[in-house]
Amino acid sequence: MGGTVITGLATDVAQLIPPMIQQVEEKIVADQIFEPLVMSGDEDRLDTGFRPAIADRWSWERDSMAVVFHLNPSARWHDGAPVRASDVRFTFALYTDPTLGSQERPALSRIDSVTVRDSVTAVFWFNARYPQQFYDAGARMLIMPEHALASLPRATLQTSTFARNPIGSARFRLSKWTTSSIELVADTTNYHGRPKLDRVIFVKVADPNAVVAGLSNGELDAGEIASPQDYQKLSAHPALRSHMLPAWDYAFVQFNLADPKRRTQPNRLFGDIALRRALTMAIDRKTLVASQFDSLGTVAVGPMTHAQTMADTTIAIAAYDSLGAATLLDSLGWKLPAGKMVRERAGQPLRFSLVVPSVSPNRMAMAVRLQESLRRMGVQLDLDVMDAAAFTARVARRDYDAAFNGTRAEASIAGLKAYWTVAGADDPAGRNSANYRNPKFDAHLDSAIGARDITTARAHASQAYSVIIADMPAVWIYEPRTAQFTHKRIRTAHVAPTAWWRGLADWSIPEAERLPRDRIGLKMAAR
């Protein structure tokens, strides 16, 4: 036992209230402190491969409308309090409370309730049978301590002391949190057994060049790389090992279909699907993605990635056609006056702003390419660049015309419910900031989630994707592939396709290969 792993995070971690997690960086850290009832397998299957976590065994009721989780009686929170079934019930209440606005809430809608059979037995009751029942109940939620949170107003959880000083039950606990790093140390009395590492340190490294430099000079032990040039450079480094990850992220120019100031009214530009089609046709996504990513990126095919089981990558998207785009814009009245560079209609220029998060170098670079593509079509695209916090807040307020958004897809198609359904648009705290509404999409998505066999599920998923792609609420730009680099002295474990960080507690460093920082020990680390 022993050793230290230092890895970089692209953005600040603002808080660690699991139901309120919005960024993957928050998820990476939270997954080391909290744990679900069961852990997904290394292949991230939704129907098999689960491993015990807080629950050490489980069973189904005869009608498959309830699943019973038996908690490990030795499970303890980091403050020594026992983990109880009431914590599971409390956690479900948090995730489904509209006040918290959890992105997981829509995916949990088929769970009617959670009851406590005894102190170590929690029962999930469903309103329908569907293939992902066990995943939703057992693996989707990180369990939280009722005794530490029940007295706090839920509206204040995100700014509470707990949000930056969390108490979990997983094998690492929080030691230090500064403006530049978060240090976790081994929970040496954990009921699972202590982790193999002494420490995991997450360092904010917003600049990709700094990640490359850190991996090269040994200041970082692990990091993700999305640049072909950086990948080639680090692949030649004798002290590093690479692991290519499947693409689970996708980036897209998201149109606000409603007026930002009057949500009941259509957007002055993007309420018109024909204009959205013309803009899509004006962008040569294949060339842009290839020029920026080479082999580490591919053109996005919708609100999905090629790695998802239910993805239908055969659905046609409006192809690049500059002449067709120009003709369509002309027919809509957006014409280019003689001697001018920007199209106009009734004296108004075809001009809009695109909010872009500065923390994403890929989106920043692509935004400039998109700006030039649209300029050649007589469309003025203004880039409104801001930091991650401002971008997230702006999108959440729905105060934009277009946003260069990005998200990490989950293994389940249910992840779409938060971002693209009518319920998500109608909910003021919902994640459907594009104000996209189509009941046909919702119906097919619900049918895909609720289908009892994979053939029916795939058919409805394909229909749902077909509907939203035809509606063009966004221009689907790219799926970036990333490579995970780690120092060769580190032995990794449980590197799942959707979460390379999931098995950090089982990563190890042989004693003979340890660096001086690996030998600090827990007593010194706690100072």
N, C-alpha and C positions, 0 to 999 in steps of 0.2 A: 504494500500500500504506500502511496505517496506520489508526489509530482504535481506540476502546475501546467495548465493549458491556458494560454492567452489567445483570445480570438477577437476580431474586430466587429463592431456594429456600425452600420452606415448612418443611423440616426439616433437621436436621444431616446432613451426610454423614459417616458413621462410618468408612468404609473404601472402598478402590477396588480390590478383588480381583474382577475381572469375574464369575467363576463364583459368587461369594457375594453378589452384589448382591441386595438385597431391596426397595429403595425406588426410585421413579422418579427422585428427586433424585440418587442415586448413579449411575444409568444416564445421566442427562444429562451429568454431568461425565466419567464414564468414556468416553463416546462421543467426547469431544474428544481424549483421550489415547491410547486404543487403537483398533484398527480390525479389522474382520473380513477374511476373504479377498476377499469381494465386498460391495458396497454395494447394498442394496435400492433400487429406483427410487422416484421421488417419489410414485407411486401405491401403493406397498407391495404390489405383486402378488407372489404366491408362486411364480409360474411364468415370469415374464418381466421385462424391464426392469432387470436387474442391471448394475451398473457395476463396473469394476475397482477394487480397493483394494490389498491386499497382493498378490493374484494379478492378473497382467495378462492372462492368458488361461487357458482351461480346455477340456477335451474329455471326452467320455464314452467308456467302453469299449463294445464292440459289444453286449453283453448288457444294458447300462444298469444293471449291478450295481456299477459303480465309476465315479467321476468323478476326473479328474486335474487338479490345480491347478498351474499353472506360476507360481511366484512371481516378482515383479519383481526381477531380480538387483541392482537398485540400492537395494532396501528396507533401511533401517537403523533400529535402535532409537535412542532419544534419547541413549544413551551411546556411540553410534558403532558398536556391534557389528552385524554383518549379520543380517538376518532370514532364518532358514533353515527348511527343511521340517521339521526336527526340532522347531522351536518349535511347529509346527502339531500334530504328533503329541503333544507334551507338553501342549499346551492341551486337546486332546481327552481326555487322561488326567485332567486336573484337573476338567473339567466332568462327567466320568462317575464320579469317585471319590466313593463314599458318604460319606467323611469330610467333604467340603466341603458336601454337601447342596444342590447347585445346583438351582434350580428348573427349569433347562433339561435336567437329566439324563434325566427320563422321555421327553422329546421326541427324545432322541438314541439311544433304544434300538434303532432299526433300523439304526444304523451299527455294523457288526461291529468295524471297526478302521481305523486310519490308518497307512499305511506310508510310508516315505521311499524314493523311487526314486533321487533324487540330492539334492544340497544345496538345490536350488530347485524340487523337484518332490514334492508330497505327493499321495497317493492315498487316497481314502475308499472303503471297501468296505462294501456294504450287504447285509443279509440278506433284503431284499425290495425290489421295485420299487413306488414310490408317488409321487404327484404332487409332494410337497414335498421330495424327496431333495436337490435342489440348494440349496434354501433352508436346510435343516437343516445341510448340510455347509458351505456358503459364507457364509451371513449370520447364523446364530444365535449363533456364538461370537466373542468378541473375542480375538484371538491375543495370547499372553503370552510373555515372554522366558524361555526355559529356563535360560539362563546365569545369570540373576539369582535364580531361584527353586528350581532343582532341589535345592539343598543344604538347603533349609528344610523342616522337618517340616510336612506338609500340615495337620496339626491346629492349627498355630500361624500359618498364613498371615494370618488375619484380624487378628491383633494384631502382625504383623511390621512392621518398618520400611518395607518395600515397600508395605504397605497404605496408608500416608499419604505415601509418597514414590515413586510409581510411575514406571516406565520403560516408555513405549509407543513406538509407531511412527507415530502420527497427526500431524497438522499443528500441534497445540498441545502444549506440555509444561508441567508444573507449575512455577510460580515461587514462590508463597507459599501457605501454608495456615495460617490463624489460626482462633481460635474463632468469628469472625464472617464470614469470607469465604475463598474459594478463588480465587486468581489464576492464570490460565493465560496464557502468552505464546507468541508465534509461534515455531515451530521454523524458523529462517531457512534451515537447510540441508536441510530435509526433501526426500526424493526425489520427492514429488509437486509440489514447489514450495511456498514459504511461504504461509501463509494471507493473505487480503487484510486482515485486522485485525491489529493489534499485540497486543491484549489482549482477553481475556474474563474478567470478574470475576463470580463467583457470590456473592451476599450472602444470608445467612440473614434472611428476612423472614417470620416465622411469622404475623404479624397481617395479615389481608387488608386492613385499613384502611391499614396502612403501605405495602402494595403500591400501593394507589390513590394515596396521598399521594406516594409515590416516583415513580410514573409522571407524576403531575400536575406536580410541581415539578422534574422532570428528573433526580432522583437515580438513578432507574432508567431504563434504555433499553428494557427488554422485560419482559413479565410476563403471566401468565395470570389471567383474571378469570372467576369463576363466579357472581357475583351480578348479577341483572338491574339492580338500582339502580346498582351500580358500572359496569356495562356502559354504561348510558345516560349516566352522568356523563362517563366517559372518551371515549365516542364523540363528544361535543361538543367535546373538547379539540382545538384547531387544530394542535398539534404531534404528534399521535398518529395512527397508522394501525392499524386492527383487521383481524384475520383470524379468522373463525369456524371453530373446529375441530370435527370430528365427535366424537361421544361414544365414547370407547374405555375409559372408566372406568365401573365400576358398584359400588354400595355395597349391602350386604346384612347382615341380622341372621343371623349364623351360629350354629346350634345345635350344641352339643357332644353328639353322640349317645351318647357313652360317659361313664361316671363319671370325673370328673377324677382321682380318687385310685386307682381300680381300672378300668383301661381295658378289661378283659375283661368288665366288667359294664355294662349299659345305664344311661344317665343317668336319675336319679330322676324327672325330668320329661320330657325330650326323647327318651327312648327310646320314647315313645308317639307314633306318627305321628298319631293322632287329636287329641292335644293340640296338636301342631304345626299341624295343619289349623285347629283352632279359633282359635289365636292369629293365624294368617294371615288368616282371615275377619274377625277383629275389627279389622283395620287398614284404614282407607280410604286406601290408598296414592295413588290418583289425586288426591284432595283435598289430602292432605298435600304431595305433590310439587308440585302446581300452586301452592299457597299459599307454598311456600318458594322455588321456582325460577322461577315464571312460564314464560317461553319458553326458559329456559336449562337445562331439565331435563325428563326424561320418566320414566315408571314403568319400572323394570327388568323384564325379561321372563324372567330366568333367569341362569345363569352365562355370559352373553354380552351383547353390545351390538348395537344395530340396525346398526352400521357394519360388523360382521363379515360376510364373504361367506357363511359357512356357517350363520349365525344363522337360526333358524326362529322368527319372532316371532308366528306364528299359533297356537302351542300355548297352550291355555287354562290359566290359573292360577286357583286358588281365588279367587273374587270376594269383594268386601266384602259381608258379610251379618251385621250385628250380632245380629239375632234368631237366625239360624242358628248363630252362634258361641256365643251364650248357651245355646241348646238343647243343642248338642253338649257344652259344658262341664258342663251339668247331668247329661247322660247318662253322663258319665265320672266322676260323683261329686263334681265340683268345684262345690259349691253355695254360695250366698251366705246365711249365717246372718242372721237378723233383727237389725237394728241394727248390722251390721258392714259394712265397706267392701271387705273382701277375701274372696274365695271360699276355702273350706276343703274338705278331704277327710280324713276320719279325724283331725280335729283339727289338720291341718297346713295352713298358708296356701299359697295359690297365689302364690308369691313367688320371684323369681329376680333375679340381677344381670346387668347388661349392661356389659361392659368397652368403653370408648369412648376413642379417642385424642384428646387435647386439641388436637393439631396440626391436626385437621380441623374447621374451623368448620361446614362443611355437616353432618357427622355429629353434631357437638355439638348443633346446632340441631334436627336431625331427631330425635335421641334424646329431647329434651324433648317433642316432639310425640308420639312413640311412647309415652312414659311416660303422657301424658295419655289417649291413645286406649285403652290397656290398663287404666288406672285406671277408666275408665267401664265397662269390662267386668268389674270386680272382680278384676283382676290387678295385683299390686304389682310394679312394675319399678323396681329400684334401679340408679342410674347409678354405675358405678365408673370415674371419669375418671382418666386417667394420661397421662404424656408418651409420645411416640412410641416411645422405646427400651423403656420398661416394657411398653407394649402389645404390641410385637413379641415381646418375650421371653415374655410371659404366654401369648400365642397359640401360640408355638412349643412351650411346655411343655404345652400343651393343658390348662392349669389355669384353666378357666372353664366357666360354664354356657352363656352366650351372649356373642358378641362382635360389635360393630358394625364389620364388616370392609369393606375396599374394595380393589379390585385394578384393574390396567390390563390389559384384554384384549389379546392379540396377534392379528395377522392370521391366524395358523394356529390351527385347533381343537386342535392338539396341546398347546397351553398348558394345557388342562384336565387333562392327565395328572398333573401335579404336585399338583394341589389336590383332586381328587375320585375318584381310583382306589383300588382295594384296596391296590395296592402302596404308594401314598403314605400310606395309613393304617397299614399294617403296618410301614413303615420308621420307627424311632424318630426319625430326623432328617427325615422326610418332611414335606411341606407340607400334607398332608390332616389339618389339626388338628381338623376336625369329626368325624373318625373315621367318615366316610361310606363305606359298603361296599355295592356292588351289582354283581355280576359281569356282569349284563345291560348296565349302563351301560358298563362297561369293554369288553365285546365289541363293542358298536356303535361306541364311540369308536375302537377299534383298526381296525375295518372302514372307518370314515370316513377315517381317516388313510391307510390302505393302499389304498383304492380307486383304480383306474386311470383312472376317468372321473368327471367332475363330477356326473353324475346319480346314480350309485351313492353317491358320497361324501355328497351332500346328503341322500339317503334315510337313510343310517346316522346321519348327524349329527342329523337330525330325531328318529330313534328314541332316540338317546342323550339328547338334551335332554328328550324326553318322559318317559323313565325318571326322570331326576333331578328334574325339576319335580314329577312325581307323588309322589316320595319325600319332598319338602319338607324337605331338610336345612337350609334357610334361608328367610327371608322376603326376597325380592328387592325392594329398596326403590326405588332411583333410578339413573338414568344422568345425570350432570351434563354439560352442554355447556359448553365454555369458549371464551373469546375470547382470542386472542393479540394483545396490543398492543405495538407497537414505535414508537420515535421515527421521525418521517418522514425524518430525515436518513439513516437506515439503509436500505440496499437488501438485502432478504432474498433467500435462494436455498434451493432444495431443502427447502421447508417440507412435510414428509411428513405424511399424516393421523395416523399414530401417533407421530410424533416431530418436532415443530416445530424441535428443536435440531439435527437431523442435519446440516444444511448450514452451521453457524456459520462454518466455515473459509472459506466462499465468500460470507459476508455482507460488505458493503463500505460505506464512508462517503466520498462525494465530498469531495475536499480543500476545496472552497469552502464546504462545509456543516459542517466539523468544529468541535467545541467545544474549549476549552482542554485538557480531559483526553484528547481524541483526538490531541493533538499532543505528548504526553509522550515518546513514542518508547521503543524497547526498552531503551536504555542506562539511562535514568532509571527505567523500570519494574522493572529487575532489581535496583535498589538496596534 
